[in-house]
Amino acid sequence: MAARLHPAPERHCEIVDLRRLSARDLESLLVEECHAWRTELEWDFEKSADLVRRFVGMSALSGSALVEDGQVAGYMYFVLEEDKGLIGDLYVCQKLRTVERENLLIAAALEAVMDYPAVTRIESQLMMLRYNAARPVPRADCLSGFERNFMRIDLKRAVLGKGNVRRPMYVEKWSDHYTDAAAQLIAAAYAGHIDSRINDQYRSPAGARRFLYNIVQYPGCGAFYRPASLAAFEGVSGKLCGISLASLVTPETGHVTQICVSPSVRGTGIGHELLRQSLTTLREMGCTSASLTVTAANEDAVALYERVGFETVRRFPAFAWEGF
């Protein structure tokens, strides 16, 4: 089927270049992955799976597959962004899923990406991997690992009462005209923050602008949903001071893709109010639940989400490799 890249230690298995496979080779695995996203995360993965099918069919997706006894048991793909590599997805079928098999695919990604001289950093946030602090991970010598929470709220039962906003402000629906100001806001809000160690796009306005563009234009975090995406402005100066962006991951499930406020208004209730309004709009438009992801060590944010009614339903790892 394809040339062997890395011999695997068990059964008749091998790691093969994804560009040597057809979309048909991956079909049963993608069907199972879509089912897993739907049942475990209430997330419609079909659009992302369709992109995988399309680019694999064009032999244009960089990555690897784990083949056992002639069947594709798992796959991963990666993308390159200037000096950074990003492991975009990794999935191993449930009946064969082990840390060892997942690590074979991670190691293949790292080896391939580290061969590019311009790349100085590799990131991944893989929601289908379960978090375990003791989990071995390839290239641990240059690895930083972080625990992330996938949190969900039942909008049918949630009490989304108005909080106490202690700063003059007003809220507008999201407009793309706010992108530059929002990029500045994100860079300021995440300066020195643990999340900027997970996603280096938070470290600069230019990176944050790319992050916002990806949220709006691509289906990785669902279909961007403008009615529930909001911007807050200081009442006196009119300066942007907070954003809450939302998407739809199924017609009945919303996802808060980004929420942050400027350092100058932290603790004033503006973040809570933005979140409340986004969730209220999602419920009014027919959503029965909503989700978000947050770094477990970000205790203030986790506490806010729990007060609103979110519960952690899954923990998954975020990895970053540097200095290799």
N, C-alpha and C positions, 0 to 999 in steps of 0.2 A: 504493500500500500504506500509506504513512504520510507525514506531513509532513516535508519536508527541514529538518534543523536546521543541519548544517554541510556545505557543499559540499566534496567530496574531490577531490584534484587529478588522479586517474588513472582511466581507464576510465569506465564509467557507474556511479559509486558514490556513496553518500550515507550519512550517519549519521542513523538514525531512532530515535525514542523507543521504548523496549522495550514500553511499555504500549500501543502501537498494533499490536503483533504478536500472533499466536496461538501457542500451544504448537506447533502443527503447523509453523509457519514455522521454528521452531528445531530441529525433530526431527533432521534429518540432521546438523546441527552437534553436537548433544548426543550422538548416537550415536558420532560420531568422537571427541569429547572423552572419553567414557567409555573408548573403546578406547585412547586415548593414555595416560590415567591408569593403566589396567591394564598395558599393555605397557612403559611407561617407568618407572613408579613402583611396580608391583605393588599398585595401589590400586583398590578398587572404588568408582567415583564415582557409581554408579547412584542411591543415596539422595539425594545432593546434586542430581543431574540431575532427579530426580523433584520435588524442591522447586522447582527452577526452572520445570519444566513447570507445576506447580500454580499458582504465583504469577503466571506469565505468563498462564496461562489465566484468572486472575481480574483481569487488568490491574492487579496490585498489586505489581509488581516494578519498582523504579526503576533505570533504566539505559538503555543504547543498544545498537543493533545496527548493524553495518556491512553494507550491502546493495550488492552488485555485480551488475549485469546482472539484477536482479530476484531474486537469491538471497542468503540470509543467509550472509555469509562470516565473520562474527565477532560477538561480543557481550561485554558486560560488565554487571555490576550493582553497585550500591552500597547501603549501608544507613547510617542516621544513628543515632548514639548520643549523645544530649545535645549536647555541644559538639564532637563528632568525627564525621567521615565515614570510612567503611571501604569500599574497593573490594574486594568479596567474591570476585570471579572475573573473569577476562578470558581469552577464547580466540578465536583466529583459525584457520580451517582451514589444514591444513598446506600445501596447494598454493598458497595465496595469502599465507602468513605472511611478513610483512616488519616491520621495526621501524617503518616509516612507517605501516602499517595499525594496528599495535598502539598507536602513539602517537595516532592519530586517536581511538581509543576511550578512552585515558587522558585526553586533552584534553577529551573530551566529559564524562567523569566529573568532572574537576576544575571545569569551568565550571558544571556543574549543582550540585555540592556547595558551591562557593564562593558561590553565590547565597544560601545560607542564612545570615542574619546571625549566628546563634548559633554557627556552626561556626568553630573556630579551628585545627583540625588535621585532616589527612587521612592515613590509613595504607593501605598495601597490602603483602601478601606473596603473590606470584603465582608459583606453582611451575611453571606452564606457560611462563613467560618465561625465556629463557636470560640468565644474568648476563654483562654486558660492561661493564667500568669506563668505557669510552669511549662507551657508548650514550647518544645524546641522549634526554632525557626532558622532556616539557612542564613548564612553570613551574619551570625550573631555578633561578630566582632565589630560590625559597623551599624548595628540595628538599634533603633529606639522603638519600643512598643507601647501602645496606649489602649486602655479599655474604653470602648464606646457603648453607650446605651441606646437601644431602639425603644422608644417610648410611644405609647398609644393612649388615646382618650376616647371614651364612649360618648359621642356627642348627643346621643339620645337621652342620657342621664346627667350629663354635665350641667352644673350650675355656673353659668358664665356671667355672674353679677359684676356690675361696674365697680372698679376699684377706686382707690383714692389717688388721683393724679395731683402731685404737689408742685406743679410747674406749669405756667401758662403754655399751652400748645394747641395745635390743631392737626387734623389728620386728613390726608388726601389719598385718593386711589393712586396706585403706582403708575408712573409714566416713564417711558424710556428716556425722557429729558432729564430724569433724576440720576441717570447712571453715573455720571462723573462725580457728582456730589456724594452719591452712595459709595462709590469706590474709595473716596477720601475718608468717609465715615468708617468703613470696614477696616481700613488700614490703621486708623487711629484707635478704634475700639479693640483691635486684637494685638496692638503693640505690646510685646512682652507676654502675651497670653499663651497658654499651653496649646491652643488650637493652631497657632501660627507655627508650632513645631510639627504639627500633623499635616497641615496644608500650607505650603509656603506662599500660595497666592494671597494669603491674608497679610503678608509682610509689606506690601507696597500698593499704592493706588493702581498701578498698571496691572499687577497680578489680580487685584480685586475686581478690576474691570473685566478681565478674562473670565473670572469666576462668575460674575453676574451674567455675562453673555452666554456662558454655557448653561446656566440655570434657565434662562429665557428661551434659548434656541434649541436645546437638545433634550431628549427624553430620559436621560439618565436618572433624574430625580422626579420623573413624572412630567405631565404636560403643564407648563406654566399657566397659572390661573390668575388672571389680572383682577377679577372682582374681589378676591380675598388678599391681594397683595397691596400693602399700604406703606405710606411714608408719613412720618411725623415731623412737624416743624415747630421751632420755638416761637411762642406767641408774640414776642416783642421784635426779635431780629428777623424772623422768617427763615432762619437757618435750619437746614435738614439736621435732625437730631436722632432719628431712629427709623428703622425699616423692619417690616415683617413681610416676607415673601412666601407665597404658597403655590402648590401645584396640586394636580389631581393624579393619584396613582391608580385609582379605579374611578368609575363614575360616582361611587358612593364613599370614596375614601380620599381625604385630603392629606397633604404632607406639608409641613412648615419647613421650607428649604433653608431659610436664613432669617434670624431675628437678632438684631443688635441695636444698641443705643450708643450715643457718643459718651465719652467719659464724663463730660460736664453735667449730664443729666442722670447718671446712674443713681439708683435709690429713690427716684422721684415718682415711680409708678408708671412711667411712660412705656417701658417694655411690657409690663403686664397689660396695659390698655391696648397696645398694638396687638398682642397675642390674643386677647379677648375678642377684639373686633374681627381679626382674621378667622378665628374659630366660629364666631357667630355667623359670619357671612357664609362660611363653608356649610354650616348646619342649615341656614336658610335656603341654600341652593341644593339641598337634598343629601348632603353627606351625613352618614351615620357614625363615622369615626374619623380620626385624624391621627397622624404620627409625626414624629420628629426624631432626630438623632442628636446626642449630646455627649461630650466627653465626660466620663464618670468622675474625673477629678475636678470638674467645674461644678463644685458643690452648690454655689449660689444659684446657678442656672437650673440644676437638677431640683433644688428645693422649690424654685418658682414654678416649674412645670408640675411638680407633685401637688402644690397648693391649688393649681388650676384644675387638676384631676387626672393628669397623665400618670401612667404606670409603666415601669420598665418591664418589657415582655421578652427582651432578647439582649444579650451582650455579645459584642463582636470586636475583633481587633482592628486597630489601625497601625500600620507599620511605616517606618521611614528609615532608609539606608543612606548613609552619607560617609564620606571619608574612606571610600574603598579604593 
